[in-house]
């Protein structure tokens, strides 16, 4: 079995530049809306768009539809 390892820096919120701190805070805030009944691991995400807008999303329930697959 092949094992993958990743190395990446970890920053304290106080060390982040303002524009990145805003993304983290937006992701944390939106994660409170997440739906994770089994894992209780609420996920929020924030994306900084080219025009300066912050787009946010979170894990949510996808209901099945009536159409056959």
N, C-alpha and C positions, 0 to 999 in steps of 0.2 A: 504494500500500500504506500502510495506517495503522500508525504506530509507537506503541506504548504505552511509557510510562516511569513507573516507580514510585519514589517517594522514601520511605525509611523510616530510622529511626535504627538505628545499629549500636552495641552495647554490648560492652565487655570483660566477661568473666565476673566479674572483681573488682568491677565496678560494679553488678552485678545484686542486687536484694533476694534474701534467702535462699530464699523460696518459688519464685522464678523460676530461680534457680541450681539448685535441686533438680530442676526440670523439665529443664533443659538437661543436667544430669549423667545423669539417667535415660534421656533420649533418646540420648545418646552411648553409654551402656553397652549399651542394647538394640540399637543399630545394628550391633554386632559379630556379631549373629545374622542379619543381612540377607543375602539372596540376590541378588547382582548380578554374574553371571558375565561379562557383556559390557561393562558400563559401569564396573564396580568402584566404583560410587558407592553406598555403603551408606547407607540412610536409616533413621533411627529417629525415633519421635515419642512425645511424652509429653503427656498431657492431665490437667489438674487438675480433678477433679470437685467438685461442690458440697459433698459430704460430706468433702472433704479427701483422698480417695483419688487416687492417681496411676495412670492407665491408660496402658500403653505398647503400642506395636506397631512393626513394622518391615516392610520390603519382603520378600516371601517368594514362593516358587514356588507358583503355582496349577496343580495338575495337571488335565489335561482329564478329563472324565467320559465315561462310555460313552453318555450320552443324546444324542440328535440335537437339533440346534438348528434 
